[in-house]
Structure formats: C-alpha cells, structure tokens
Amino acid sequence: MEENSENLKVAIRVRPILPIDKFQDSVVYLEENNNIRVSDGDHFIAASYDRIFPSDSSQNEVFGYVKSSVEGTVKGFNCTIFAYGQTGSGKTYTMFGSDWEQNNPAPQVYYKQPQNRSIRKYKSASPSHMFNDPSKYGIILNSIHHLMEYAEGKSFTFYCSFLQIYNEKIYDLLQNATRDKPLNIREDKVNGIFVENLAEYVVQNAADCFYLLEQGDKNRIVRQTRYNHHSSRSHTIFQILLESDKANKRGVLKKAKLNLCDLAGSEKYDKDSNMVKEHIQEMTLINKSLSILGKVISALGSQNSAHIPFRESKLTRILQDSLAVNTRTILIATVSPSLEYIEETINTLKFADRAKQVMVKIKKNEISATNDQLVSKLQREIQHLKDMLNLRKKGGFQEINQQIWSLKEENERLKKITRDITVEEVEKLKQENKNLRLELQTFKQMDSTENSFFVTASQSKSSSSSNQVRDFPPPPQIKDILPALESGAGIQSTLEEWRKKDLENAVENLKFKIGKEGRCPICTLKPPCKHYLSSDEIPKPQTPPKEVLPLPTYPRQTRSSTVRSENTETPRSNLSFNGLPKHMTIRYRNSSAKVEETAGYSEYVETEKRKKFMKAAENNMIKLAKIEAYREEKIKRELEKLEEERKKEEEDEIKQQLQELKRRKYLEQQKKKLEELRVLKEKEQIEISMKRKSEEEEKLKKLKKEKKYFDSQKKKIVEHNRKKALIDGIMMDQIDELTNNVLNSKSSGRSERTIIGKLS
Ligand SMILES: Nc1ncnc2c1ncn2[C@@H]1O[C@H](COP(=O)(O)OP(=O)(O)OP(=O)(O)O)[C@@H](O)[C@H]1O
C-alpha cells in the first residue's frame, strides 16, 4: 500500500479589480517564486505559497493545478479541494465557474420563505449556458468533466451528493429545499465520518453530475451583501464517491472521495447598512465556523497541540477526515486586490500561511475484495435496491414484480456463497448491484405518474452501456423530439405516450422471457410451484418479444464517447447540457427500506424459511458432532498437560530441596569461618592492649625521669636566683656606698679615679 506524508497544498488566487470596488487601485503585488506582497503604507504582509494565480489567470490554469489530485481519486486517494476567502473574493467563481450565478440565479430566500423547488418545472438550458462552454468551468465542473473522462474504461460506480451547512445545520441540497430536515453527522468503522441519510445519486456521466449541481445550487442560500450582489451564505460540499466494481490483480477494490467545497465568505459587521437580526446571526455563525477552521488548521500545523477542535463546528467535523488524514487537500485562498479589503486580504493570507504547516498523511483506500464487511455491505445494498424496486411496483406492474422475484432468488444464492466467498464472487455481487441500479433507473423512467424530484421527463440510460440488463435498440434522433421539447408545448403528453408504449412492450417482453425460461408466469418460480407441477405444463409463450422503446435521450456526453484534446483551448467536449430532469437511483447511508409484501411473497418467504431451517438443523448437527470431537480432544490435551505440569512440579521440588541443603551447608561453613575470625581478632585485641600498656608505662617512666630532671633544674635555678639576688643586694649596697662616697669625695675633693677603682 502506497503511503506518504505531504503538506496541504496552498494556492492563492487574486481576482481582478471589479467595477463594484470602491477603490480601483491594487494593493496586491505579485513577485517571483510565488511570492505575494500586500502593502498600503499602514499594512504590510509578504509571504510565499505553493502557487499564486494572478488576476488574469484562466479557469483552465487553476484546474491544471488540482488536476493530478483529482485523477488520484481513480487510484484510490481521497481528495478535498476548498476555496476560502472573504465575501466577494471569487470563491464561487473559482469553484463553480464564470457566469455561474448568471446561469443559476439561486433564489434570494433570505427575506422570503423558501419555495420547494423540487417539484417545480425545469427549463432547458440555453445554448449559451455556461455548461456548454468548458472554458468557463470552475474547479467542480472541470473535475467532474475530467474525472469522467479519466475513469473511462475503468469499472467504477460514481455516487454524488450535495449538501449545505447553513447556520450550523446540515441540509441536503438535492432533497430538502425547504430546509426542514437538518441532517446529522455520524461516524462508524465502515463509513468513517458521514452525513446520515444524505442522498447519494448514482451518476453515469458528467451531464448527470451537472444536473445535480444545478438543481442543488437552486436551494443554496444566497443574499446580497455590501460587497457581493450574489453572496453565498452557506458552505457547500459537492461530493463524488468512486467505488471500483472490479478487484485488481491483488484482489483489492478501490474507493475514494472527492470533496469539492465552496465556503461561505467571511464578512465584517457593517454599521452603515441596517443588518437584520437573521443577517447578523448568519454572519456570526459563518465567521465562527471559519475561525474554528482556522483553529483546527493551526492545531494541525503545531507540533505540540494535543487537542484539535474538529467537533466545534459542523464544517470541520465533516472535513475532519480530509484535514487530518488520508486526503490530498488543496486550499485555494481567494483575495481581492482592492485597498478597501486590505485587512481581509491580509487575514486570508495569514490563514493560508498557517495551512502550509499542516502535514497530511495519505494512503490509498483499498479494501480486500473478500472483506467480510464489504460483502455484507454489498448484499445489504442489493437487498435495499431490490426492495426499492418491489415497493415501486403496484397494480399493473405484476410482470415486473416477477422479474424482481427471480432477482431475489439470485440474491439468495449469492447469500449462500458468502461463507466461501472469492474475489470473483464479490465482483459478481458488485456487478449485480450495478445492474440493479440501472434496472431501477429504467423502471423509474417508465413510471409516469409520480411527482418526485426528477419528474417532468425521463432519460434512458445510454445505449452504449454494457451493464444493462436489457439491450435497447438505438435511441431515436434528438431532432425528432427536440422541437416539441423546446417549444414547451406537449412535452408531458409526448413523454407519457413514449412511456406508455414502452411499458406495454416491456411487460410483453418480460412475459415472453419468463415463459421461455420455463418459469411459472404467475409466481415466476420454477415448477413445481403452486400453479404448475412441471415446466411442460406451462403454456409456451406465443408472442415474440417486441422491441422495448427507449425514452427520448438528449445530446450529452457519455464517458465512452468523449474525446478530449489536452493541448487546445477549444471546448473539450460537445457536451450539450439542456438540463432535462430525469430519474436517478439514490442510496442513503444508514437508511433501511421495508420490503413490501406482494402476491407470492409470503409463499416464497415460507419455502425459503423452511429450506433455511432444514439447512440450519443439518448444519447444527454437523457443528455439534464437531464440537463433541473437539471437546474430547481438548480434554485429552488438558489431561496430558496436567500430567506434564505435575511431573515438572515434582522435579522442581527436588531441585529446590537440594538447593536448600547446599545453602545450609554453605551457611554453616561461613559461620565457622566467622567464629575463627572472631577468636583471631580477640587475640589481636589482647596483644594490642598489652603492647599499649607497656608503652604507656614506658612513657610514664620517661615522664617521671623528665620531671625529676626538671625539678632538679628548677631547684638549681631557684638557688641560682637566690644567690643572684644576694649578690645583687650586696652589689646594690656597695653601689649605694660608692655613690655616697662619690658624693662625699666631691665635697672632700678626692679624685674620680679612686672611686672608679673601687667600683670595678
Ligand atoms: N478571477 C475572477 N475573474 C473575474 N471575475 C471574478 C473573478 N473572481 C471573482 N470574480 C467576480 O467577482 C464577483 C464575486 O465573486 P464570487 O461570487 O465568486 O465571490 P465569493 O467569494 O464566492 O463571494 P461570497 O462568499 O459572498 O459568495 C463575481 O461577480 C465574480 O464574477
């Protein structure tokens, strides 16, 4: 499985200055290396992005940028493309196309109660309709157109859904024009995150998708704002689901989603215009959901953000898969170059800058063709389609019912093989699924009386399809019926006549087929049945089958007939969309249709029940025997195991005892060693203390000797001192005497020499 991480691709598209803009000077400057600068002296921002589309870039150039990601869906990679930007910056222009609004003037339902457009008559598109000019196609139309061509020759079933998020509520744009049934988001293992009960239409070609787009867009909320006469006030997501019908060599089936989102534009509170309460609420909720989208993008781009607030808005919750994992995501941020919007332009560029940091992990969506969940899903779907077919057959449709019962038989057979299902069988299931869808579509076209969404005309499936249950002869030429259709007069009666004739022929054809197969013409079962004991009793059908006339078809592009030149600017197809409404097959996620009881059904159910019961009983006996054998074997194995365990335990015990003995012996040895050491130490201690004692005595003796010596010395010193003092005393006496003598001799006249002689 291919797997890699890549940044979310971010491109900027600058729209031209429009006459409606107050300031006609541009503040946006494009530089080399996809760098953009916005400045007016007060404000400034410069940044680079993956791609920048200048104001003169064509729709084809923009599509060229996303083309490979769109093609990736055929290989099993999910893809989400969304346009982000302030109101009036060119999101719808980029996603849907130039002139989209002129061609699809959605009702400005804001001030009025919305009308139920599902039953309104649908006018043919004029030749100048943008559908007829591929150079005007925006990303959505181009993606559809290209995808159908690209998937040519590959066996895929395409489903389309179209929803809007308005005031934080989700509405089906194709089913709920009155916006009275908001839908819920659910999550499960099989579908991931999905919108419960959102209608998914089976589409055959681009024209089918365009038709759905156009129908759905009529129900989108649009209002005039200060900056845009035709401002989309809801986020829309047009989704194409691709499911491969055939497993590849590795036995896997591919499945991918293409989400094409046109977001509502952010808007500033305008003090000058008297905004009504609803307008303010609507604006607040749009801005809030866009700011949550910004928060989510920031959290995804930051390394240390533990919580990503996907659940805070419906938009981010639906896009959770696309933003976080497994989707190639492309953000096209649209900006206006006028000075008037400089702040919004800078905000948009900042938002786009944050988005560049987000790393998305992508991998192919592949399911093993023998995957249990897939098989049961396919079977549920087949059952659902068959039930739908049953429910539609009433009164004069008895013969059609018979065909359904035979389909039911086939379904039962398929159910039985589920246990040992192989890749081929799953493919067969898928093929049957597809055939049933087509068959249902054909039946719907025959039904002329209903007032359903796609009602005023029918379109038969293209005769080129090889999946049809019946082969139709070539359709009548468009020129034969076009005048009647275009004039508008007699369309209904022309179509009804066609249908009536077609239905009669179909009934006869079926009767013939049933008879030819040797089935009972009443209950369609193979005899023996309630009516005939053997096939021989059944009267042989006489009437050869008549041709089943197809209903009128219109020139349109089918996947098998389109040839496109990549290098030219000429229209890529001669797709002429005159938008005649038609029946389409729908499936709903999570829906459960009840099976209507019709003639022969109870008997059929009873027999099937009995058969099932017998089979179940037989299976149970086999299972019981198997269980018994298994149990015995298990008990034997358990006993052996127990014996082994017991032996092991015994061995372990002996080992343990031996170990214990060893341990004790070792301990005793250690103890002995310790005792010896202790005795040795004690001896050592005694020796040391004795040595110390003798040393001390020795020291004492020495000290005494020293003391004696000191004492004698002291005595000597004292004696000396005494003697010295005595001498000193004598000397002092003599000095005194001499002094007196000197003094006396001075007075008596004796010589000094006599005195000194005495002194010395
Ligand atoms: N690249 C472009 N070239 C020419 N005209 C453009 C371009 N982009 C937008 N316009 C014109 O600008 C006007 C507003 O564009 P658009 O309706 O697509 O804006 P928006 O972003 O979808 O606005 P809102 O969010 O209000 O719906 C339209 O008249 C459209 O034709």
The ligand as an ORCA input file, in Angstrom:
! r2SCAN-3c Opt
* xyz 0 1
  N     -10.959     35.580    -11.194
  C     -12.026     36.338    -11.468
  N     -12.141     36.924    -12.682
  C     -13.205     37.695    -12.960
  N     -14.230     37.942    -12.114
  C     -14.179     37.379    -10.903
  C     -13.072     36.559    -10.515
  N     -13.287     36.142     -9.272
  C     -14.472     36.686     -8.892
  N     -14.999     37.412     -9.871
  C     -16.261     38.129     -9.798
  O     -16.371     38.665     -8.502
  C     -17.690     38.586     -8.014
  C     -17.722     37.864     -6.679
  O     -17.254     36.550     -6.889
  P     -17.860     35.308     -6.142
  O     -19.335     35.341     -6.087
  O     -17.230     34.112     -6.723
  O     -17.309     35.599     -4.694
  P     -17.404     34.686     -3.403
  O     -16.075     34.707     -2.779
  O     -17.978     33.384     -3.740
  O     -18.383     35.537     -2.526
  P     -19.401     35.028     -1.385
  O     -18.578     34.435     -0.303
  O     -20.052     36.270     -0.951
  O     -20.302     34.074     -2.030
  C     -18.497     37.885     -9.073
  O     -19.166     38.835     -9.842
  C     -17.458     37.203     -9.941
  O     -17.870     37.092    -11.290
*
